[in-house]
Amino acid sequence: MNQPLVMTEDQGDRLVVTNCNTSRRNALSPEYYQGLKSALMEAATQPRIKAVILTAKGPFFCSGGDLNLLAERQHLSLADRASRIEALHDLIRLIRACPKPVIAAVEGGAAGAGLSIALACDFIVAAVGAKFSAAYVKAGLVPDGGLTSALTQLLPRALVSEICLTGRTISAERFYNLGAINMLCPASQTLSVAQDIATGLAKGPTVTQGKIKSLLASAQSTDADTQLDIERDTMADAIGAAEAVEGIAAFLEKRAPNFQNSQGK
């Protein structure tokens, strides 16, 4: 029996999506697109789900696009090629728009569109020694999946140019020192650390976290004055919501908040 290329484990308050395409260093596949899309849509609609974790079998998180598939697409029309790329971009949009935090647990490294997916997440946990690269240029290709935008927002332009124009590999340690990833941990422990992050998030105000994600997303493409208006309206709504009622009361009463009882009210 052939092993599935993607597996989603429902752990009650979180979903763990595993790329299982180990024979191709967990290159992206149509099955992975569909599996991750389904998980993100479920997380967006199920209040009990507090986070989504992206991980992979084997020693490497994701090698990006499968060059065998890309070679086949050379024979497609320009419109059909664009349509295939748009499937990746739709996935990136879903990760960014998901109202629940998405955590990437990166073993070994991420390349090309695999790096795009990791950078679209809210948290990145990387193993010490992991490597990141935008290897497109080595195959005569250009970055996609929002990679140029994500890198430009996170890193100095000189380094972005180096990464994209030469395909040079950058260490997880350097990415961490530049603030591009959240945590470093020993190899084989990224999923465990990601689980710890998800557990902490699950204790927080889920609806409020979703609103914060939305604010952070709008801040990337909105001028400062417009963002002030968005923050005003979001804050005005939050003040009267059940999570704020519980959070403010807990602070004033000098106790830990219990946001789980306030969710869904």
N, C-alpha and C positions, 0 to 999 in steps of 0.2 A: 504494500500500500504506500502511495506517495505521501510524504509529509506535507501538511498544509504550509503555505508560504507566510501565513499570518495567523496568530492565535490571540484571542481576547479573553482574558480571565476576569470575571466579575467577582470582586472581593467585597461586595456589599456597599462600602462607602467610596470605592474607587474602581476604576477599570485599568488593567494592565495589558497593553497592546505589545505583542512581541513579533518582531520581524524574524521569520524563520528561513529566509532564503540564504542559508549558510553556504551553499555551493558557489554562490556568486558574491560572497562577502556581504550578504544582506543588501544587495542592490534592490532598488525599488521595483515593484511589480504591480500589475493591475489588481492583483488580489490584495496586496498591501494597501493600495489606495482605497479599495472598497472596505476593507476591514477597519482601517483607521477612520474613514468617513463615518461608518456606522457607529463606532464607539463614540466619536465626538458628538454626533447627533443625539445619541442616547444620553450622554452626559449633560447635554444642554437642556434636555427635557425632563430628566429624572432628579428631583430634589435630593434623593438619598445619596446620589453620587457627588462627591466633594472634589475629586481630582482624577486626572488621567495620567498614567505613567507610560512613556514610550521606552521600550528596551529592545534587545535583540539577543538571539541565541548566538553562541560562539564568541570569538574574541574581537569582533569589530561591529560597531553600531550600524553603520550604513555606508556603502561605497558609492551611493548616488544612483544615477541613471544606468540602466543595463545597456552597455554599448552594443550588444547583439541586437537588442530591440531598436536602438537608435539607427543601427546600420540598415535594418529593414525599412525604417521610416524614410530613408533617403529617396525611396522610390515613390513616396506619397506626394500628393499635391501640397503646395505651400499651405493651403487652408487646412488640410488634414493634419499636417505637421503641427500647425498652431493649435488645433483642437486637442491634440495629445498633450501639448505643453500646458494648455489651460486646465487640464485635469489636475496636474501638479499644483497649479496656482490656486485652484479651488480648494485643495487640501490645505495649503498654507493659510488661506483666508479662514477656513474652518478652525484651524488651530488658534489663530489670533482672536477670532470672534467667540470662541467657546467661553461661556460664562464661568466655567470651572478652570482652575489652574491646570496647566499641562506641564509635566515634568519630563525632561529627557535624561535618561540614564545612559551615559556614553562610555562604553568599554572600547578600548583600542583606538577609536577615532571616528571621524565622519568626513566624508569627501563629497564635493559637488552638491547635488540636491539633498544628500543626507545632511550636509552642514546647513542647508537652507531650512530643513525641517527642524533641526536642533535649535537653530537661532530663532525660529518662530515660537518656540515654547517659552513659558514664563520662568522656568527654572532649568538650568543645565547642571547636572552632576557629572563630572568627568573623572576617569581613572588617571592616576599619575602615569605619565608617559604616553597618554593618548595623543594622537596627531590629528590636526584639522587642515583641510586643504580645499581650495577651489581649483580642481584639477582640469577644468574644462579646456583651458588654452592648450594643454598638451595633446588634446584630441582635435584641435582646430575648432573648438566650440566656445560659446560664450555662457556666462552664468545666467541661471534662471531661478525660479522659485523665490524671488525677492532677495537674492543673496547680495546683490550690489547695494540695495537699500539698507539691509540689516547691517552689513559690514561697515558702511559709511556712517551709520548712526552710532556704532559701537567703538570704532577704531580710528586712529589718525589716518588721514588720506594717504600719506606715504606708504604706510603698511598695507592699506587696502589695495593700492596700486601694485605693490610687490606680490601680494597674495594672488590677485586676479591675473596680472600680466605675465607672471613667471610660473604660477602653479606651485610655488614654494610651500612646503609643509610648515605649519606653525604648531608649536607644542601646547598642550593643555596648560602647562605651567605659565607660559607667556600669555595665553588668553586669560587665565585667571588673574594674573598681575595687572592686566589692562582692564579688568572688570567685565570681560565678555562672558564669563561663566561664573556660576555661583559658588560651587564647591569642588574641591579636589579630594579624592579618597584613594585608598589602595585599590589595585586591580581586583576585579571580581566582587567589589563591594558597592558598586554604583547603584544597583537595584535596591539594596538594603538601605542605603542613605536616602534614595528617592522615596522609599516607603516611609521613612521617618519624617520626611518633609510633608508627605501626604497626610500622615497621622496628625501632625501639628496643624495643618490647614483645616482638617476635618473638625477641629475643636473651635474654629473661628466662625465668623458670621458669613455664611456662604453667599447669601444674596448681596451683601456689601462687597465681598471679594469680586463678584461679577461686575458690580458697578465700578469698582476701582480699575479692573481690567479694561472696561470700556473707556474710562477717562484716560488711561495711559495710551490706549490706541488712538484716541482722537487727538491727544497732545502731539503726536508725531506728525500730523498733517494739518493742524489747525493753528491759526495765528493766536498770539497770546490773549488779545482782547476777546476773541470768540471763545477761547478755552475758558476764560473767566466766566462767561455766561453759562457755559456747559457745566462748569463746576458749581456755580450758584444753583442752577436748577437741580442738579443731582444731589447736592447737599440738602437743599430744602426738602426734597423727597425723602432722603435718608433720615432726617431728623424725626419725622413722624412715623417711621417704619418700626416694626416689632423688634428688629435686631438692635436698633438704637435705644429703644425703651429699656430693653434688658441690659445693654452695655452701659448706659449711663447710670441706671439704677445700681448695677453691680459696682461701678466705680465709686459712687457716693456711699454705698453701704460697705465698702472695703471688703468685697468678696470676689471670687472668681465668677465671671459671667457664664451662664449656661445658654449658649446660643441655639442649641438643638431644640430647646423647648419653644423658642421664639420663631423658628423657621416654619413657614407654611401658614402663618397667621396673617 
